[in-house]
Amino acid sequence: MQLSDRMRAVAALVSPCKSMADIGCDHGYVAMELIRSRTCAHVVAMDINVGPLERAKEHIRDYAMQDYIETRLSDGAAALSPNEVEGIVCAGMGGRLVVSILEESRALVREMKQVVLQPQSELDVVRGYLRTNGYLIEKEDMVFEDGKYYPMLRALPLAFGKHEQTLADSLEQMGRQTLGFGTPPDISQIHTQEAKRLTRVQDTYGPYLLEKAHPVLKRYLLWQKAEFEAIREHLLRGGVANERQQCRIAQLEEALSDIVFCLYHYFG
């Protein structure tokens, strides 16, 4: 069974448990890796489409894992029963779809011990949803494969362990650990715009990745900085002709400022 670096990293984020559900399982390889590595004793592999589910069944049979992995046709987590699994994996889908799955099965998911997510887009939307709905991002990873960057994370629902995390706690941790500013400032004195930026960069780039100064994140930040600078220079060379272009340049300037803010931890 040939696993991509992305799939292997996703499976590695799952904490050992009795049972997990792989939502949007596609070929079933992540579910199979969870069994092969003995991370889980049982996995429910689920997909909304018949074709991918049939391929997963074939692969599961090829490796004689039928006793450990069951397959279900399901729209998101709809085919799961309460307390049936200890967590879910959602990998390889858009960020807004991930949020939709979490929201539509809100009561079910909040009783779980972990959610492992690897959105293909809009990471800030996913992290923002987790932050405002009582999840704690416990661990993150990021891999570079086939010319693309893949961030991923494991989060704990609020119901498991009662992980309340206020904005002040988050800002203090960011100032002390993530950005290496030494003694954290008096949070009550932080300007509103600065507080918004701290929250924004955490949602965009990941609190755990920043805290640990992840090497792939550094590579991504440098790549994105070069891309944004090139776009900005192209717009400026052509002359700012309308309000839309002005807005785009302002967005690029803000994004570049955030990137430099994050890179301080690597080079400061």
C-alpha positions in Angstrom: 0.0 0.0 0.0 1.7 3.2 -1.2 0.7 6.2 0.9 1.4 9.7 -0.1 3.3 12.0 2.3 0.0 13.9 2.8 -2.0 10.8 3.7 0.7 9.4 6.0 0.9 12.8 7.8 -2.9 12.9 8.2 -3.0 9.4 9.7 -0.1 10.2 12.0 -2.2 13.1 13.6 -4.8 10.6 14.8 -4.4 9.9 18.5 -4.6 6.1 19.3 -8.2 5.2 20.0 -10.7 2.3 19.6 -12.7 3.8 16.6 -12.6 6.6 14.0 -14.6 7.6 11.0 -12.9 8.6 7.8 -15.4 11.0 6.1 -14.8 11.4 2.4 -12.6 8.3 2.5 -12.0 8.1 -1.3 -9.7 5.1 -1.9 -9.7 4.1 1.8 -6.0 4.4 2.3 -6.1 6.6 5.4 -8.5 4.2 7.1 -6.3 1.3 6.1 -3.2 3.0 7.5 -5.0 3.6 10.8 -5.5 -0.1 11.1 -2.1 -1.2 9.8 -0.4 1.1 12.3 -2.7 -0.1 15.1 -3.7 3.5 15.8 -7.3 2.3 15.8 -9.0 -1.0 16.3 -12.0 -0.1 14.0 -12.6 2.5 11.3 -15.8 3.5 9.5 -14.8 4.6 6.0 -17.5 6.9 4.5 -18.1 8.7 1.2 -21.0 10.5 -0.4 -20.2 8.9 -3.8 -20.7 5.2 -4.7 -17.6 5.0 -7.0 -15.0 6.0 -4.4 -16.6 3.8 -1.8 -16.5 0.7 -4.2 -12.8 1.4 -4.8 -12.2 1.6 -1.0 -14.0 -1.8 -0.6 -11.8 -3.4 -3.2 -8.6 -2.1 -1.5 -9.9 -3.2 2.0 -10.6 -6.7 0.6 -7.2 -6.8 -1.1 -5.5 -6.3 2.3 -7.9 -8.5 4.2 -9.1 -5.7 6.5 -12.8 -6.3 6.2 -13.0 -7.3 9.9 -11.6 -3.9 10.9 -13.0 -1.4 8.4 -16.6 -1.1 7.4 -17.8 1.2 4.6 -20.9 3.4 4.4 -22.5 5.6 1.9 -22.9 8.9 3.8 -23.3 12.6 3.3 -20.8 13.9 5.8 -21.3 12.3 9.2 -25.0 11.6 8.6 -24.6 7.8 8.7 -22.9 7.8 12.1 -24.8 7.1 15.3 -24.1 9.0 18.6 -21.0 7.8 20.4 -20.3 5.2 17.7 -16.8 6.5 17.1 -14.3 8.5 19.1 -13.4 10.9 16.3 -13.5 11.8 12.6 -11.0 12.4 9.9 -11.9 14.9 7.1 -9.2 15.2 4.5 -8.8 16.3 0.9 -11.9 18.5 0.7 -12.6 22.2 0.7 -12.5 24.2 3.9 -16.1 25.4 3.7 -17.2 21.8 3.2 -15.3 20.7 6.3 -17.0 23.5 8.3 -20.4 22.4 6.8 -19.8 18.8 8.0 -18.8 19.9 11.5 -21.8 22.2 11.7 -24.4 19.8 10.3 -23.3 17.2 12.8 -22.6 19.6 15.6 -24.1 17.7 18.5 -22.6 14.4 17.3 -19.0 15.8 16.8 -18.9 17.7 20.1 -19.2 14.5 22.1 -16.1 13.1 20.3 -12.5 13.1 21.6 -10.8 14.4 18.4 -11.3 15.7 14.9 -8.4 15.5 12.4 -8.8 17.9 9.5 -6.9 18.5 6.3 -8.8 21.1 4.2 -7.5 21.8 0.7 -8.5 25.4 0.9 -9.6 28.2 3.2 -7.7 27.1 6.3 -8.5 30.5 7.9 -12.2 29.7 7.6 -11.8 26.3 9.3 -9.5 27.6 12.1 -11.9 30.5 12.6 -14.8 28.1 13.0 -12.9 26.0 15.4 -11.8 29.0 17.5 -15.3 30.5 17.8 -17.0 27.2 18.5 -15.0 26.0 21.4 -12.5 23.6 19.8 -8.8 23.6 20.9 -6.3 23.0 18.1 -4.0 20.6 19.9 -1.5 19.7 17.1 -0.7 20.7 13.5 1.5 19.5 10.7 2.3 20.6 7.2 3.9 18.8 4.3 5.1 19.8 0.8 4.2 17.3 -1.9 4.0 17.5 -5.7 4.4 21.2 -5.7 1.7 21.9 -3.1 1.6 22.7 0.6 -0.8 20.7 2.8 -1.5 22.0 6.3 -3.5 19.7 8.7 -4.5 19.7 12.3 -6.0 17.8 15.2 -8.6 19.6 17.3 -10.4 18.7 20.5 -14.1 19.5 20.9 -15.0 21.6 23.9 -17.1 18.8 25.4 -13.9 16.7 25.8 -11.8 18.0 28.6 -13.6 21.4 28.8 -10.9 23.3 26.9 -12.0 26.9 27.3 -9.5 29.3 25.7 -10.2 33.0 25.8 -8.9 35.5 23.4 -6.7 36.9 26.1 -5.1 33.5 26.7 -4.6 33.0 23.0 -2.9 36.4 22.6 -0.7 35.9 25.5 0.5 32.6 24.2 1.1 34.1 20.8 3.2 36.9 22.2 5.2 34.7 24.5 5.7 31.5 22.6 4.8 31.9 18.9 6.6 35.2 18.1 9.3 35.1 20.7 8.7 38.6 22.0 9.9 37.7 25.5 7.6 38.8 28.4 4.1 39.2 27.1 2.6 42.7 27.2 -0.3 43.6 29.3 -3.1 42.2 27.1 -5.6 44.9 28.2 -3.3 47.5 26.6 -3.0 45.8 23.2 -4.6 47.9 20.5 -7.7 46.5 18.9 -6.1 46.3 15.5 -3.1 44.4 16.8 -5.4 42.0 18.6 -7.2 41.4 15.3 -3.9 40.8 13.5 -2.8 38.2 16.1 -6.0 36.4 15.7 -5.9 36.7 11.9 -2.4 35.2 11.6 -3.2 32.4 13.9 -6.3 31.5 11.8 -4.3 31.9 8.5 -1.1 30.1 9.3 -1.9 28.0 12.4 -1.1 28.6 16.1 0.7 25.3 16.6 2.8 25.6 13.4 3.8 29.1 14.4 4.6 28.1 18.0 6.8 25.3 16.8 8.4 27.3 14.0 7.5 24.5 11.6 10.1 24.3 8.8 7.6 23.7 6.0 5.6 26.7 7.2 8.7 28.8 6.9 9.1 27.6 3.3 5.5 28.4 2.6 5.7 31.9 4.1 8.8 32.7 2.0 7.1 31.4 -1.2 3.9 33.3 -0.5 5.8 36.5 0.3 7.5 36.3 -3.1 4.2 35.6 -4.9 2.4 38.5 -3.2 5.3 40.9 -3.8 5.3 40.0 -7.5 1.6 40.6 -7.9 1.8 43.9 -6.0 4.7 45.1 -8.2 2.8 44.1 -11.4 -0.3 46.1 -10.2 1.8 49.2 -9.3 3.7 49.1 -12.6 0.4 49.2 -14.5 -0.8 52.2 -12.5 -3.7 52.1 -10.0 -6.6 52.9 -12.3 -9.6 52.1 -10.1 -10.9 51.5 -6.6 -10.9 47.7 -7.2 -7.1 47.7 -7.8 -6.6 50.0 -4.8 -8.5 47.5 -2.7 -6.4 44.6 -4.0 -3.1 46.4 -3.3 -4.3 47.1 0.2 -5.1 43.5 0.7 -1.7 42.4 -0.5 0.0 45.0 1.8 -1.9 43.6 4.8 -1.0 40.0 3.8 2.6 40.9 3.4 2.7 42.6 6.7 1.3 39.5 8.4 3.9 37.3 6.7 6.7 39.5 7.9 5.2 39.4 11.3 5.3 35.6 11.3 8.7 35.4 9.8 10.1 37.4 12.7 10.1 34.2 14.8 12.3 32.5 12.2 14.8 35.3 11.6 14.4 37.7 14.5 
